[in-house]
Amino acid sequence: MKERDVLLAAMLGLAIGGCSAPPQRAGQATPAPDVAAPAAGKAALNSGEQVYREVCMACHATGIAGAPKFGNRGDWEKLIAEGQAIVTAHGWVGVRAMPPRGGRPDLTQEEFARAVVWMARSAGADWQDPDAAMLHAIHEEAEDRREELEKKEHDDD
Ligand code: HEC
């Protein structure tokens, strides 16, 4: 690691209170907040429905590339059984044709999670907009998932 990177890592570590800093993909300038704190510069978080309409609907309304369809209980049954934290984290990190954060790096984890709730509820789940405990669980799952995926990438080298 270059000296600058070490410094940067140290600063990030401080800034987010000792959580490991999420590794950034090339081309992503600033790390998006990954925790429950409201995003700086945003008046209020968007609702799950707003985020869904703006971002997720493009694929999830019709089920493009195998995306679980809005309102389709069959598509969501297994996901709902897997549980809110896991499914939200996997969508957040990205899975197969599902781009990380639905392709919108500016979304907060909380907004993303709300959109997942909006879709899951359309298909029969009783999930609620995430509280602090749920957001923490999602964050932890997402970190685990990211590590798993990175290990796989390295195995391919
Ligand atoms: C470019 C198309 C696209 C967009 C936009 C998109 N998704 Fe997806 N999503 C997919 C596809 C395709 C899958 C199925 C991936 C698979 O399992 O192969 C998926 C799967 C998921 C899953 C299930 C993850 C799992 O555990 O299998 C969740 C949750 C999800 N999306 C949430 C969202 C949310 C929330 C948004 C909007 C913020 C969004 N998606 C936007 C294509 C998209």
py3Dmol code that shows the C-alpha trace and the ligand (Angstrom):
import py3Dmol

protein = """\
ATOM      1  CA  MET A   1       0.000   0.000   0.000  1.00  0.00           C
ATOM      2  CA  LYS A   2       1.242   3.478  -0.819  1.00  0.00           C
ATOM      3  CA  GLU A   3       1.708   5.947   2.009  1.00  0.00           C
ATOM      4  CA  ARG A   4      -1.220   8.038   0.772  1.00  0.00           C
ATOM      5  CA  ASP A   5      -3.491   5.025   0.783  1.00  0.00           C
ATOM      6  CA  VAL A   6      -2.506   4.151   4.320  1.00  0.00           C
ATOM      7  CA  LEU A   7      -3.366   7.686   5.403  1.00  0.00           C
ATOM      8  CA  LEU A   8      -6.653   7.581   3.552  1.00  0.00           C
ATOM      9  CA  ALA A   9      -7.560   4.232   5.068  1.00  0.00           C
ATOM     10  CA  ALA A  10      -6.740   5.570   8.528  1.00  0.00           C
ATOM     11  CA  MET A  11      -8.899   8.629   7.959  1.00  0.00           C
ATOM     12  CA  LEU A  12     -11.813   6.575   6.681  1.00  0.00           C
ATOM     13  CA  GLY A  13     -11.485   4.251   9.639  1.00  0.00           C
ATOM     14  CA  LEU A  14     -11.775   7.217  11.977  1.00  0.00           C
ATOM     15  CA  ALA A  15     -14.603   8.820  10.064  1.00  0.00           C
ATOM     16  CA  ILE A  16     -16.897   5.843  10.277  1.00  0.00           C
ATOM     17  CA  GLY A  17     -16.057   4.881  13.796  1.00  0.00           C
ATOM     18  CA  GLY A  18     -13.836   1.874  13.283  1.00  0.00           C
ATOM     19  CA  CYS A  19     -15.974  -0.045  10.817  1.00  0.00           C
ATOM     20  CA  SER A  20     -13.846  -1.343   7.988  1.00  0.00           C
ATOM     21  CA  ALA A  21     -14.079   1.018   5.045  1.00  0.00           C
ATOM     22  CA  PRO A  22     -15.980  -0.447   2.113  1.00  0.00           C
ATOM     23  CA  PRO A  23     -13.597  -1.169  -0.733  1.00  0.00           C
ATOM     24  CA  GLN A  24     -14.325   1.132  -3.636  1.00  0.00           C
ATOM     25  CA  ARG A  25     -14.580   0.041  -7.199  1.00  0.00           C
ATOM     26  CA  ALA A  26     -12.425   1.902  -9.663  1.00  0.00           C
ATOM     27  CA  GLY A  27     -14.118   5.036 -10.862  1.00  0.00           C
ATOM     28  CA  GLN A  28     -16.176   5.562  -7.736  1.00  0.00           C
ATOM     29  CA  ALA A  29     -14.865   8.810  -6.337  1.00  0.00           C
ATOM     30  CA  THR A  30     -16.302   9.157  -2.859  1.00  0.00           C
ATOM     31  CA  PRO A  31     -17.489   6.387  -0.601  1.00  0.00           C
ATOM     32  CA  ALA A  32     -21.241   6.552  -0.195  1.00  0.00           C
ATOM     33  CA  PRO A  33     -22.409   6.371   3.396  1.00  0.00           C
ATOM     34  CA  ASP A  34     -22.989   2.767   4.276  1.00  0.00           C
ATOM     35  CA  VAL A  35     -24.484   3.270   7.684  1.00  0.00           C
ATOM     36  CA  ALA A  36     -27.693   4.505   9.231  1.00  0.00           C
ATOM     37  CA  ALA A  37     -26.692   8.184   9.392  1.00  0.00           C
ATOM     38  CA  PRO A  38     -28.719  10.358   7.020  1.00  0.00           C
ATOM     39  CA  ALA A  39     -26.768  11.313   3.918  1.00  0.00           C
ATOM     40  CA  ALA A  40     -25.141  14.712   4.101  1.00  0.00           C
ATOM     41  CA  GLY A  41     -26.782  17.286   1.893  1.00  0.00           C
ATOM     42  CA  LYS A  42     -30.050  15.406   1.663  1.00  0.00           C
ATOM     43  CA  ALA A  43     -33.089  16.880   3.325  1.00  0.00           C
ATOM     44  CA  ALA A  44     -34.820  13.574   3.948  1.00  0.00           C
ATOM     45  CA  LEU A  45     -34.555   9.997   2.858  1.00  0.00           C
ATOM     46  CA  ASN A  46     -36.676   8.929  -0.059  1.00  0.00           C
ATOM     47  CA  SER A  47     -39.405   6.430   0.673  1.00  0.00           C
ATOM     48  CA  GLY A  48     -39.197   2.883  -0.604  1.00  0.00           C
ATOM     49  CA  GLU A  49     -41.856   3.637  -3.166  1.00  0.00           C
ATOM     50  CA  GLN A  50     -39.987   6.696  -4.482  1.00  0.00           C
ATOM     51  CA  VAL A  51     -36.732   4.783  -4.832  1.00  0.00           C
ATOM     52  CA  TYR A  52     -38.520   1.855  -6.421  1.00  0.00           C
ATOM     53  CA  ARG A  53     -40.170   4.095  -9.006  1.00  0.00           C
ATOM     54  CA  GLU A  54     -37.031   6.011  -9.756  1.00  0.00           C
ATOM     55  CA  VAL A  55     -34.523   3.173  -9.858  1.00  0.00           C
ATOM     56  CA  CYS A  56     -35.741  -0.389  -9.385  1.00  0.00           C
ATOM     57  CA  MET A  57     -38.899  -0.392 -11.467  1.00  0.00           C
ATOM     58  CA  ALA A  58     -36.942  -0.375 -14.716  1.00  0.00           C
ATOM     59  CA  CYS A  59     -36.044  -4.020 -14.147  1.00  0.00           C
ATOM     60  CA  HIS A  60     -38.268  -5.247 -11.338  1.00  0.00           C
ATOM     61  CA  ALA A  61     -41.631  -4.213 -12.857  1.00  0.00           C
ATOM     62  CA  THR A  62     -41.310  -6.679 -15.715  1.00  0.00           C
ATOM     63  CA  GLY A  63     -38.650  -9.038 -14.374  1.00  0.00           C
ATOM     64  CA  ILE A  64     -35.848  -8.187 -16.804  1.00  0.00           C
ATOM     65  CA  ALA A  65     -32.962 -10.686 -16.759  1.00  0.00           C
ATOM     66  CA  GLY A  66     -34.683 -12.749 -14.073  1.00  0.00           C
ATOM     67  CA  ALA A  67     -35.279  -9.896 -11.629  1.00  0.00           C
ATOM     68  CA  PRO A  68     -37.909 -10.900  -9.053  1.00  0.00           C
ATOM     69  CA  LYS A  69     -41.061  -9.152 -10.250  1.00  0.00           C
ATOM     70  CA  PHE A  70     -42.957  -6.557  -8.262  1.00  0.00           C
ATOM     71  CA  GLY A  71     -46.096  -8.127  -6.785  1.00  0.00           C
ATOM     72  CA  ASN A  72     -45.181 -11.659  -7.844  1.00  0.00           C
ATOM     73  CA  ARG A  73     -45.381 -13.935  -4.826  1.00  0.00           C
ATOM     74  CA  GLY A  74     -43.761 -16.841  -6.629  1.00  0.00           C
ATOM     75  CA  ASP A  75     -40.691 -14.790  -7.489  1.00  0.00           C
ATOM     76  CA  TRP A  76     -40.325 -13.447  -3.954  1.00  0.00           C
ATOM     77  CA  GLU A  77     -41.287 -16.484  -1.888  1.00  0.00           C
ATOM     78  CA  LYS A  78     -37.789 -17.883  -1.516  1.00  0.00           C
ATOM     79  CA  LEU A  79     -36.243 -14.467  -1.005  1.00  0.00           C
ATOM     80  CA  ILE A  80     -38.744 -13.599   1.712  1.00  0.00           C
ATOM     81  CA  ALA A  81     -37.915 -16.887   3.427  1.00  0.00           C
ATOM     82  CA  GLU A  82     -34.187 -16.057   3.283  1.00  0.00           C
ATOM     83  CA  GLY A  83     -34.863 -12.955   5.341  1.00  0.00           C
ATOM     84  CA  GLN A  84     -34.717  -9.201   5.038  1.00  0.00           C
ATOM     85  CA  ALA A  85     -31.094  -8.621   6.059  1.00  0.00           C
ATOM     86  CA  ILE A  86     -29.613 -11.225   3.709  1.00  0.00           C
ATOM     87  CA  VAL A  87     -31.700 -10.389   0.670  1.00  0.00           C
ATOM     88  CA  THR A  88     -31.205  -6.645   1.088  1.00  0.00           C
ATOM     89  CA  ALA A  89     -27.458  -7.095   1.524  1.00  0.00           C
ATOM     90  CA  HIS A  90     -27.157  -9.302  -1.548  1.00  0.00           C
ATOM     91  CA  GLY A  91     -29.043  -6.796  -3.678  1.00  0.00           C
ATOM     92  CA  TRP A  92     -26.931  -3.959  -2.274  1.00  0.00           C
ATOM     93  CA  VAL A  93     -23.650  -5.673  -3.116  1.00  0.00           C
ATOM     94  CA  GLY A  94     -25.034  -7.025  -6.391  1.00  0.00           C
ATOM     95  CA  VAL A  95     -25.886 -10.523  -7.530  1.00  0.00           C
ATOM     96  CA  ARG A  96     -25.526 -11.763 -11.114  1.00  0.00           C
ATOM     97  CA  ALA A  97     -27.511  -9.367 -13.376  1.00  0.00           C
ATOM     98  CA  MET A  98     -28.537  -7.242 -10.377  1.00  0.00           C
ATOM     99  CA  PRO A  99     -26.107  -4.288 -10.361  1.00  0.00           C
ATOM    100  CA  PRO A 100     -24.769  -3.128  -6.967  1.00  0.00           C
ATOM    101  CA  ARG A 101     -27.249  -0.644  -5.415  1.00  0.00           C
ATOM    102  CA  GLY A 102     -29.466  -1.092  -8.476  1.00  0.00           C
ATOM    103  CA  GLY A 103     -26.837   0.850 -10.436  1.00  0.00           C
ATOM    104  CA  ARG A 104     -27.210   3.983  -8.317  1.00  0.00           C
ATOM    105  CA  PRO A 105     -24.098   4.538  -6.187  1.00  0.00           C
ATOM    106  CA  ASP A 106     -25.647   7.648  -4.595  1.00  0.00           C
ATOM    107  CA  LEU A 107     -28.373   5.650  -2.823  1.00  0.00           C
ATOM    108  CA  THR A 108     -27.930   5.224   0.904  1.00  0.00           C
ATOM    109  CA  GLN A 109     -28.183   1.746   2.316  1.00  0.00           C
ATOM    110  CA  GLU A 110     -31.328   2.821   4.160  1.00  0.00           C
ATOM    111  CA  GLU A 111     -33.035   4.048   0.982  1.00  0.00           C
ATOM    112  CA  PHE A 112     -32.051   0.890  -0.845  1.00  0.00           C
ATOM    113  CA  ALA A 113     -33.381  -1.206   2.041  1.00  0.00           C
ATOM    114  CA  ARG A 114     -36.687   0.668   1.977  1.00  0.00           C
ATOM    115  CA  ALA A 115     -37.084  -0.042  -1.725  1.00  0.00           C
ATOM    116  CA  VAL A 116     -36.498  -3.740  -1.036  1.00  0.00           C
ATOM    117  CA  VAL A 117     -39.207  -3.569   1.644  1.00  0.00           C
ATOM    118  CA  TRP A 118     -41.582  -1.901  -0.801  1.00  0.00           C
ATOM    119  CA  MET A 119     -41.075  -4.703  -3.326  1.00  0.00           C
ATOM    120  CA  ALA A 120     -41.158  -7.544  -0.797  1.00  0.00           C
ATOM    121  CA  ARG A 121     -44.383  -6.206   0.742  1.00  0.00           C
ATOM    122  CA  SER A 122     -45.944  -6.119  -2.727  1.00  0.00           C
ATOM    123  CA  ALA A 123     -45.362  -9.866  -2.790  1.00  0.00           C
ATOM    124  CA  GLY A 124     -46.708 -10.686   0.649  1.00  0.00           C
ATOM    125  CA  ALA A 125     -43.826  -9.994   3.063  1.00  0.00           C
ATOM    126  CA  ASP A 126     -44.557  -8.223   6.337  1.00  0.00           C
ATOM    127  CA  TRP A 127     -41.180  -6.462   6.363  1.00  0.00           C
ATOM    128  CA  GLN A 128     -40.915  -2.923   7.764  1.00  0.00           C
ATOM    129  CA  ASP A 129     -38.693   0.000   6.823  1.00  0.00           C
ATOM    130  CA  PRO A 130     -35.454  -0.924   8.570  1.00  0.00           C
ATOM    131  CA  ASP A 131     -34.758   0.307  12.110  1.00  0.00           C
ATOM    132  CA  ALA A 132     -31.240   0.745  13.482  1.00  0.00           C
ATOM    133  CA  ALA A 133     -30.912  -2.940  14.399  1.00  0.00           C
ATOM    134  CA  MET A 134     -31.985  -4.101  10.954  1.00  0.00           C
ATOM    135  CA  LEU A 135     -29.678  -1.592   9.254  1.00  0.00           C
ATOM    136  CA  HIS A 136     -26.819  -2.929  11.335  1.00  0.00           C
ATOM    137  CA  ALA A 137     -27.653  -6.499  10.341  1.00  0.00           C
ATOM    138  CA  ILE A 138     -27.809  -5.485   6.667  1.00  0.00           C
ATOM    139  CA  HIS A 139     -24.470  -3.703   6.939  1.00  0.00           C
ATOM    140  CA  GLU A 140     -22.832  -6.774   8.473  1.00  0.00           C
ATOM    141  CA  GLU A 141     -24.284  -9.111   5.852  1.00  0.00           C
ATOM    142  CA  ALA A 142     -23.137  -6.771   3.078  1.00  0.00           C
ATOM    143  CA  GLU A 143     -19.571  -6.724   4.432  1.00  0.00           C
ATOM    144  CA  ASP A 144     -19.509 -10.539   4.607  1.00  0.00           C
ATOM    145  CA  ARG A 145     -20.901 -10.812   1.122  1.00  0.00           C
ATOM    146  CA  ARG A 146     -18.393  -8.359  -0.281  1.00  0.00           C
ATOM    147  CA  GLU A 147     -15.520 -10.264   1.288  1.00  0.00           C
ATOM    148  CA  GLU A 148     -16.848 -13.511  -0.165  1.00  0.00           C
ATOM    149  CA  LEU A 149     -17.071 -12.010  -3.645  1.00  0.00           C
ATOM    150  CA  GLU A 150     -13.588 -10.522  -3.386  1.00  0.00           C
ATOM    151  CA  LYS A 151     -12.128 -13.864  -2.389  1.00  0.00           C
ATOM    152  CA  LYS A 152     -13.753 -15.392  -5.453  1.00  0.00           C
ATOM    153  CA  GLU A 153     -12.311 -12.671  -7.686  1.00  0.00           C
ATOM    154  CA  HIS A 154      -8.841 -13.358  -6.305  1.00  0.00           C
ATOM    155  CA  ASP A 155      -9.234 -17.088  -6.835  1.00  0.00           C
ATOM    156  CA  ASP A 156      -9.800 -16.376 -10.513  1.00  0.00           C
ATOM    157  CA  ASP A 157      -6.505 -14.457 -10.827  1.00  0.00           C
TER     158      ASP A 157
END
"""
ligand_1 = """\
43
HEC
C -30.623 -3.273 -14.328
C -31.723 -4.016 -13.788
C -32.003 -3.909 -12.288
C -32.229 -2.780 -11.538
C -32.236 -1.326 -12.006
C -32.495 -3.241 -10.197
N -32.421 -4.605 -10.136
Fe -32.655 -5.747 -8.458
N -32.314 -7.443 -9.557
C -32.099 -7.473 -10.922
C -31.938 -8.853 -11.348
C -31.689 -9.308 -12.762
C -32.054 -9.646 -10.181
C -31.948 -11.172 -10.074
C -30.518 -11.536 -9.817
C -30.363 -13.047 -9.775
O -30.712 -13.636 -8.763
O -29.887 -13.607 -10.749
C -32.298 -8.728 -9.087
C -32.443 -9.130 -7.761
C -32.707 -8.284 -6.713
C -32.857 -8.690 -5.339
C -32.745 -10.116 -4.816
C -31.341 -10.375 -4.315
C -31.137 -11.809 -3.917
O -30.818 -12.071 -2.755
O -31.265 -12.686 -4.774
C -33.128 -7.566 -4.620
C -33.375 -7.491 -3.128
C -33.120 -6.455 -5.532
N -32.853 -6.909 -6.792
C -33.378 -5.162 -5.165
C -33.321 -4.068 -6.035
C -33.594 -2.714 -5.636
C -33.991 -2.290 -4.245
C -33.412 -1.940 -6.746
C -33.560 -0.439 -6.857
C -32.849 0.367 -5.898
C -33.045 -2.808 -7.845
N -33.010 -4.103 -7.372
C -32.767 -2.390 -9.131
C -32.035 -6.387 -11.772
C -32.146 -5.062 -11.394
"""
view = py3Dmol.view(width=600, height=400)
view.addModel(protein, "pdb")
view.setStyle({"model": 0}, {"cartoon": {"style": "trace"}})
view.addModel(ligand_1, "xyz")
view.setStyle({"model": 1}, {"stick": {}})
view.zoomTo()
view.show()
